Amino acid sequence: MDPVIIYTDYHCPYSLMAKSYLDKKGVDYHEYNLSHHPLIKKNLFSHFGEIGTPLIIVGEEAFIGFDREGLEEALIRSS
């Protein structure tokens, strides 16, 4: 499976939903909380333009927000 990276924010309920979903699916992921990493947030903004959380990256695919169906399909493709 491709690596999964999730960029979150403490004040974002969709970040919590996405992490809960990945946990229930048994998906290993690496989390970066943008509240603690302003430099990462700045670099993500430079790369993606306007960003929101969660920002979920599965291999080469990126999802802004919690798109359960799109994320599920990306996880299937990456396995």
Backbone bond lengths (Angstrom), bond angles and torsions (degrees), N, CA, C in turn:
res aa  C-N    CA-C-N  psi(-1)  N-CA   C-N-CA  omega(-1)  CA-C   N-CA-C  phi
1 M - - - 1.457 - - 1.521 109.27 -
2 D 1.328 115.13 139.77 1.461 120.50 176.23 1.529 109.53 -63.89
3 P 1.329 117.25 152.80 1.469 119.31 177.25 1.523 111.16 -65.16
4 V 1.318 114.65 146.88 1.466 121.15 177.64 1.522 107.33 -116.40
5 I 1.321 114.98 127.41 1.460 121.75 177.39 1.516 107.07 -122.31
6 I 1.322 116.08 135.17 1.462 120.29 178.75 1.527 108.77 -127.72
7 Y 1.316 114.69 126.97 1.460 122.39 176.04 1.524 106.66 -101.44
8 T 1.326 115.99 123.88 1.454 121.57 -172.80 1.521 110.82 -123.97
9 D 1.324 114.36 177.73 1.462 122.77 173.52 1.521 106.40 -145.26
10 Y 1.321 116.79 141.15 1.463 120.88 -178.46 1.527 113.37 -56.57
11 H 1.316 116.98 -33.47 1.457 121.05 -172.55 1.524 112.88 -93.66
12 C 1.320 117.37 13.32 1.463 120.88 -175.44 1.528 110.97 -108.37
13 P 1.326 117.78 110.84 1.466 119.45 179.67 1.533 112.08 -65.55
14 Y 1.325 117.54 -27.56 1.468 120.10 179.54 1.531 111.37 -70.99
15 S 1.322 116.92 -28.97 1.464 120.28 173.95 1.520 110.09 -63.25
16 L 1.334 116.28 -44.09 1.462 120.33 178.51 1.526 111.15 -64.21
17 M 1.318 116.92 -40.54 1.464 120.78 178.74 1.524 110.64 -63.42
18 A 1.321 117.18 -43.28 1.462 121.15 -178.87 1.525 110.67 -65.15
19 K 1.325 117.62 -43.84 1.462 120.20 178.51 1.523 111.31 -63.95
20 S 1.316 116.73 -41.19 1.461 120.70 177.66 1.529 111.01 -61.57
21 Y 1.321 116.43 -42.49 1.462 121.65 178.17 1.535 110.62 -61.35
22 L 1.339 116.83 -48.46 1.464 120.15 179.63 1.529 111.12 -62.79
23 D 1.332 116.97 -39.37 1.466 120.77 177.99 1.531 110.95 -62.24
24 K 1.335 116.93 -45.04 1.467 120.85 179.57 1.519 112.40 -63.16
25 K 1.348 116.10 -32.64 1.465 120.98 178.57 1.531 111.87 -80.54
26 G 1.333 117.10 -8.04 1.457 120.93 -178.50 1.520 113.27 73.13
27 V 1.332 116.24 26.71 1.461 121.60 -178.46 1.528 109.02 -88.22
28 D 1.326 115.87 125.96 1.457 120.30 173.36 1.523 108.78 -76.62
29 Y 1.309 116.25 137.58 1.462 120.35 179.43 1.513 109.41 -146.96
30 H 1.305 114.69 159.96 1.462 120.88 174.15 1.526 107.14 -110.60
31 E 1.321 115.67 127.17 1.466 120.70 -176.98 1.524 111.28 -106.16
32 Y 1.325 114.63 136.71 1.456 121.87 169.90 1.522 106.92 -121.21
33 N 1.320 116.39 117.96 1.451 120.32 177.05 1.525 107.58 -87.72
34 L 1.317 116.26 114.71 1.461 121.15 -175.00 1.526 112.95 -66.15
35 S 1.331 117.20 -17.12 1.465 120.08 175.08 1.525 110.70 -63.71
36 H 1.346 115.85 -29.05 1.459 121.25 -178.25 1.521 113.38 -99.82
37 H 1.323 117.35 -10.13 1.460 121.00 -174.06 1.539 111.07 -129.34
38 P 1.338 117.63 72.01 1.473 119.55 -178.04 1.527 113.45 -62.68
39 L 1.331 117.90 -30.07 1.461 120.04 179.07 1.535 110.68 -67.94
40 I 1.322 116.56 -40.23 1.471 119.88 176.23 1.519 109.50 -62.16
41 K 1.332 116.43 -43.46 1.467 120.30 179.70 1.522 110.61 -59.36
42 K 1.325 116.84 -42.55 1.467 121.30 179.21 1.530 110.44 -63.33
43 N 1.326 117.46 -42.98 1.457 121.43 179.46 1.528 111.58 -66.85
44 L 1.315 117.46 -39.11 1.465 120.53 177.34 1.520 110.48 -63.87
45 F 1.345 116.23 -41.45 1.457 120.22 178.57 1.525 110.06 -61.21
46 S 1.338 116.93 -40.88 1.470 120.84 178.63 1.522 111.46 -63.55
47 H 1.330 116.58 -36.57 1.462 121.05 -176.75 1.528 112.92 -81.17
48 F 1.340 117.15 -45.53 1.463 121.62 -173.16 1.521 113.66 -100.91
49 G 1.328 117.91 -12.48 1.456 119.50 -170.89 1.520 108.00 82.11
50 E 1.295 117.70 -147.88 1.469 121.15 -179.39 1.523 109.30 -58.46
51 I 1.318 116.56 126.90 1.457 119.94 179.52 1.514 110.04 -121.08
52 G 1.291 115.10 157.92 1.448 123.14 172.53 1.513 107.31 -133.01
53 T 1.303 115.84 176.27 1.457 119.60 177.08 1.513 109.16 -119.81
54 P 1.294 116.31 149.38 1.451 124.90 -2.72 1.524 111.41 -75.88
55 L 1.305 115.13 153.00 1.460 122.51 167.91 1.516 104.21 -109.59
56 I 1.319 116.45 116.53 1.459 121.67 -175.52 1.518 108.47 -115.19
57 I 1.311 115.60 128.31 1.458 121.14 179.02 1.523 108.16 -117.56
58 V 1.337 114.43 123.66 1.464 121.92 176.80 1.520 105.68 -119.84
59 G 1.316 116.01 105.56 1.463 119.02 -176.66 1.512 110.11 61.27
60 E 1.329 116.28 -115.52 1.469 122.48 -178.74 1.527 113.05 -97.98
61 E 1.339 117.06 -1.68 1.467 121.18 -176.30 1.529 110.42 -99.66
62 A 1.326 116.29 141.33 1.459 121.55 178.52 1.524 109.43 -124.97
63 F 1.329 115.47 139.03 1.461 122.73 178.81 1.515 108.43 -126.71
64 I 1.306 116.31 125.44 1.457 120.73 174.45 1.517 106.82 -100.58
65 G 1.328 115.45 122.01 1.456 120.88 -173.59 1.519 109.82 92.23
66 F 1.312 115.99 174.17 1.453 120.92 -178.53 1.522 109.11 -99.19
67 D 1.323 115.26 97.95 1.461 124.02 177.70 1.526 106.89 -105.95
68 R 1.328 116.37 90.47 1.467 121.47 -174.04 1.526 111.89 -55.61
69 E 1.314 117.61 -47.05 1.469 121.24 -177.52 1.534 111.15 -65.95
70 G 1.314 117.23 -46.78 1.458 120.52 179.42 1.518 111.72 -63.64
71 L 1.329 116.69 -39.99 1.453 121.28 178.68 1.522 110.55 -65.26
72 E 1.317 116.99 -43.15 1.467 121.42 178.43 1.534 110.46 -58.98
73 E 1.303 117.09 -45.40 1.476 120.95 179.37 1.516 111.13 -64.08
74 A 1.331 117.35 -40.41 1.475 120.43 179.19 1.526 110.50 -65.68
75 L 1.327 117.42 -38.98 1.451 120.24 178.44 1.533 111.08 -64.73
76 I 1.320 116.60 -39.05 1.470 120.93 177.51 1.529 109.77 -64.23
77 R 1.333 116.40 -45.71 1.469 120.03 179.85 1.524 112.28 -62.94
78 S 1.319 117.02 -32.22 1.457 120.13 -174.54 1.532 113.07 -83.34
79 S 1.330 116.60 -10.96 1.475 118.07 -177.05 1.517 112.58 -85.66
